[in-house]
Amino acid sequence: MLSLHWPWMLLLLPLPWLVAAFAPAAARGDAITLPLALRQLAGQHEQARKRPWLALLAWLALLIAASRPIWLGEPVALPASGRDIVLAVDLSGSMDERDIAYQGRTVQRLAVVQAVAGEFLQRRVGDRVGLVLFGERAYLQSPLSLDRPTTRQLLDEAEVGLAGQKTAIGDAIGMAVKHLLAAGRNDDKVVILLTDGESNAGHLSPLKAAELAAQSGVRVHTIGFSGEQTIRLGPFVQSRQSPIDAQTLKRVAEATGGRFFTAQSVAALEQIYALLDEIEPVEVANLSFRPQTALFHWPLGLALLLTLLQLAPGVTQRWREQRA
């Protein structure tokens, strides 16, 4: 759609005639008080009298160029300004346990987390999402970004033991909080930490990390995820739950205004992430913009061409007189 940024410029259309009427040319020898261009537009020049429509069109084109014509494209939706969310995922050795029933077979814990948390990432339209992976050490795998497919791909490519065999929960929280603060911009900052064990490594304790998160205004939701470990002692088989420090995870969540969850199956984990969608809802805003293409150079070029056509006969005649 065509639009004028400064349409009021068209009100200047009668300006040359008004100037010519109230400031007429005063002969002083060959000198005049009105510039040649204004005399052309006002019809006071002999060339303008021959072709007045050229002068009128040139002035109109110049005014259209000055009014800044633009072409407005179709509306383009903008991503909503939602939360900053960092997923902290445990890659310690115990995440390699194959004790979770999924799609008719028993699979690795990390594979289940990758599938369920990956779907959660895809639903966070408008949020900036990041990924922290941790084991004995914690590191930032994916910075905060609106590029959810890439973050999910990096999660899918994670492997057990990549960051060591132990579990540094405090360092993972600290790394996530540090990145959220460095990224700035958004006041709504969330960490969702998933682990299947106890904190037994790292320089920062989980409770100290929770204290720092609370001081920084970061909510930490914690998820304890495990299945049943099978222990064989000769002919005997014993099943027991994986050791999760539920008390510490709960205290971390409560200290930061978050929630603590436990899951021992795919369905339970899916319910947790669905509940997190409700606790941290996606903020959908109907924001859009219309791309603009400037068109002023076309009427400006036309004004120049028409002016040259208006002046060309006089210039040609003078050139011929000089040669003669």
C-alpha positions in Angstrom: 0.0 0.0 0.0 1.3 3.5 -1.0 1.6 6.0 1.8 3.0 9.5 2.3 5.1 10.1 5.4 4.8 13.9 5.3 1.6 14.5 3.2 1.4 18.1 4.4 4.2 19.0 2.0 1.6 18.9 -0.8 0.1 22.1 0.7 3.1 23.9 -0.8 1.8 23.4 -4.3 0.8 27.1 -4.8 4.1 28.4 -3.2 5.8 29.6 -6.5 2.7 31.6 -7.6 2.3 33.2 -4.1 6.0 34.2 -4.2 5.7 35.6 -7.7 2.6 37.6 -6.7 4.0 39.1 -3.5 7.6 39.4 -4.5 7.6 40.4 -8.2 10.7 40.7 -10.2 12.3 44.2 -10.0 14.6 45.1 -12.9 17.9 46.5 -12.0 19.8 46.3 -15.2 19.7 42.6 -16.0 19.4 41.6 -12.4 16.2 40.2 -11.0 15.0 39.4 -7.4 13.3 36.1 -8.2 15.4 33.0 -9.1 15.0 31.6 -12.5 13.4 28.4 -11.2 10.6 30.3 -9.4 10.0 32.4 -12.5 9.7 29.2 -14.5 7.2 27.7 -12.1 5.2 30.9 -11.8 4.9 31.2 -15.5 6.9 34.5 -15.7 9.5 33.1 -17.9 9.0 32.9 -21.7 9.9 29.2 -21.8 7.4 28.5 -19.0 4.7 30.3 -21.0 5.2 28.0 -23.9 4.9 24.8 -21.9 3.4 25.6 -18.4 2.4 22.0 -17.8 6.0 20.9 -17.6 6.7 23.4 -14.8 3.6 22.3 -12.9 4.4 18.6 -13.2 8.1 19.3 -12.1 6.9 21.2 -9.0 4.3 18.5 -8.2 6.9 15.7 -8.5 9.3 17.6 -6.3 6.6 18.0 -3.6 5.7 14.3 -3.8 9.4 13.4 -3.3 9.5 15.8 -0.3 6.5 14.2 1.2 8.5 10.9 1.4 6.3 8.3 -0.4 6.8 4.8 1.0 5.4 1.4 0.0 4.0 -0.5 3.0 4.4 -4.3 2.7 2.2 -7.0 4.3 2.3 -7.1 8.1 5.0 -9.4 9.5 4.5 -10.9 12.9 7.1 -10.2 15.6 8.1 -12.8 18.2 6.5 -12.2 21.6 8.6 -10.8 24.3 8.4 -13.7 26.9 10.7 -15.2 29.5 14.4 -16.0 29.6 14.5 -19.8 30.3 17.7 -21.9 30.8 17.4 -25.7 30.9 20.0 -27.3 33.1 20.3 -31.0 32.2 22.3 -33.7 34.1 24.8 -35.7 32.0 26.4 -37.6 34.9 27.1 -41.3 34.5 23.9 -42.4 36.1 21.9 -40.8 33.3 23.0 -43.8 31.2 20.8 -46.2 33.2 18.3 -47.9 31.1 15.4 -48.2 33.5 12.6 -46.1 31.9 9.9 -47.7 29.9 9.3 -45.7 26.7 7.4 -46.8 23.6 7.4 -50.5 24.5 11.0 -50.8 25.5 13.4 -49.8 28.3 15.5 -46.8 27.3 18.3 -44.6 28.6 17.2 -41.8 31.0 18.9 -39.1 29.0 17.0 -40.2 25.8 13.7 -39.7 27.6 14.8 -36.3 28.9 15.9 -35.3 25.4 12.5 -36.3 23.9 10.3 -34.7 26.6 12.3 -31.6 27.3 12.8 -31.1 23.5 9.0 -30.9 23.1 8.9 -28.4 26.0 11.4 -26.3 24.1 9.3 -26.3 21.0 6.3 -25.0 22.8 8.1 -21.9 24.2 7.3 -19.6 21.3 8.4 -16.1 22.1 10.8 -17.1 24.9 14.5 -16.9 24.8 15.8 -20.4 25.7 19.3 -21.5 26.7 20.9 -24.8 27.6 23.4 -25.7 30.4 24.8 -29.2 30.5 26.5 -30.5 33.7 28.1 -33.5 35.2 31.3 -33.1 37.3 31.5 -29.7 35.6 28.9 -27.3 34.2 29.1 -25.4 30.9 26.9 -23.3 28.7 26.0 -25.4 25.6 23.5 -22.9 24.1 23.2 -19.2 25.0 19.8 -17.6 25.3 18.2 -17.3 21.9 14.8 -17.3 20.1 16.2 -20.2 17.9 14.5 -23.0 19.7 15.2 -25.7 17.0 18.9 -25.2 17.4 18.7 -25.4 21.1 16.8 -28.6 20.9 19.3 -30.0 18.4 22.1 -29.3 20.8 20.2 -31.0 23.6 19.6 -34.1 21.3 23.3 -34.3 20.6 24.3 -34.3 24.3 25.9 -37.5 25.5 26.2 -39.1 29.0 29.6 -38.4 30.6 30.4 -35.5 28.3 30.9 -33.3 31.4 32.2 -36.0 33.8 30.6 -38.8 35.7 29.7 -36.9 38.9 27.0 -34.3 39.6 27.7 -30.6 40.2 24.2 -29.2 40.8 25.3 -26.0 42.5 27.7 -25.2 39.7 24.9 -25.8 37.1 22.6 -23.4 38.9 25.4 -20.8 39.2 26.3 -21.1 35.5 22.6 -20.7 34.5 22.1 -17.7 36.8 25.4 -16.1 35.6 24.3 -16.3 32.0 20.8 -15.0 32.6 22.2 -12.0 34.4 24.8 -11.4 31.6 22.1 -11.6 28.9 20.0 -9.0 30.8 17.0 -7.3 29.0 14.3 -9.5 30.6 13.1 -9.3 34.2 11.4 -12.7 34.0 14.3 -15.2 34.4 13.8 -19.0 35.0 16.0 -22.0 35.4 14.6 -25.5 35.1 17.1 -28.0 36.4 16.8 -31.8 36.0 19.0 -34.3 37.7 18.8 -38.0 38.7 21.3 -37.9 41.6 22.9 -36.1 44.5 25.3 -33.2 44.3 28.7 -34.7 44.8 31.0 -32.4 42.9 31.6 -28.7 42.0 32.8 -25.6 43.8 29.3 -24.2 44.7 26.8 -25.9 46.9 23.2 -26.1 45.7 21.9 -24.1 48.6 24.5 -21.4 48.1 23.7 -21.3 44.4 20.0 -21.0 45.3 20.7 -18.1 47.5 22.5 -16.3 44.7 19.6 -17.0 42.3 17.1 -15.6 44.8 19.2 -12.4 45.2 19.3 -12.1 41.4 15.5 -12.6 41.0 15.9 -15.9 39.2 13.3 -18.7 39.8 14.7 -22.2 39.9 12.4 -25.2 39.3 14.0 -28.5 40.1 13.1 -32.0 38.8 14.3 -35.2 40.3 14.1 -37.9 37.6 14.9 -41.6 38.0 13.7 -45.1 37.5 14.4 -48.3 39.3 17.9 -49.5 39.5 18.3 -53.3 39.3 21.1 -54.9 41.4 22.1 -58.5 40.8 23.7 -60.5 43.6 24.3 -63.9 42.2 20.9 -65.5 41.7 19.1 -62.6 43.5 17.8 -59.5 41.8 17.0 -56.4 43.9 15.3 -53.2 42.6 15.8 -49.8 44.4 15.1 -46.2 43.6 18.0 -44.0 42.4 19.4 -41.8 45.2 17.9 -38.3 44.6 18.5 -35.6 47.2 14.9 -34.6 47.2 15.3 -32.4 50.4 18.0 -30.3 48.8 16.2 -29.9 45.5 13.1 -28.9 47.3 14.9 -26.3 49.4 16.6 -24.9 46.3 13.2 -24.5 44.6 11.5 -22.9 47.6 14.4 -20.5 48.2 14.0 -19.0 44.7 10.2 -19.1 44.4 10.2 -22.2 42.2 8.6 -25.7 42.4 10.1 -29.1 43.1 9.0 -32.2 41.2 9.8 -35.9 41.0 9.2 -38.2 38.1 9.9 -41.9 37.6 8.2 -42.4 34.2 7.8 -40.7 30.9 4.2 -39.8 31.6 5.1 -38.2 34.9 7.9 -36.2 33.3 5.6 -35.0 30.5 3.0 -33.9 33.1 5.7 -31.9 34.9 6.8 -30.0 31.8 3.1 -29.5 30.9 2.6 -28.0 34.4 5.6 -25.8 33.9 3.9 -24.5 30.8 1.1 -23.4 33.1 3.3 -22.0 35.8 5.4 -20.1 33.3 2.9 -19.4 30.6 4.0 -18.3 27.1 3.2 -14.6 26.6 1.7 -14.2 23.1 1.5 -10.6 22.0 -0.1 -9.5 18.8 3.0 -7.5 17.6 3.7 -6.9 14.0 5.4 -4.5 11.7 5.0 -3.6 8.0 8.2 -3.4 6.0 8.7 0.0 4.3 10.3 0.7 0.9 11.3 4.3 0.2 10.1 5.6 -3.2 11.1 9.3 -3.1 13.9 8.8 -5.6 11.3 8.2 -8.4 9.4 11.5 -8.2 12.7 13.3 -7.5 14.2 11.9 -10.7 11.0 12.8 -12.6 11.2 16.4 -11.3 14.8 16.6 -12.5 13.9 15.3 -15.9 11.0 17.6 -16.4 13.1 20.6 -15.3 15.7 19.7 -17.8 13.1 19.4 -20.5 11.7 22.8 -19.5 15.1 24.5 -19.7 16.4 22.6 -22.7 14.9 24.9 -25.5 16.3 28.0 -23.9 19.8 26.5 -23.5 19.7 25.2 -27.0 18.6 28.6 -28.4 21.4 30.4 -26.5 24.0 28.0 -27.7 22.9 28.5 -31.3 22.9 32.3 -30.9 26.5 32.2 -29.5 27.6 30.1 -32.4 26.0 32.4 -34.9 
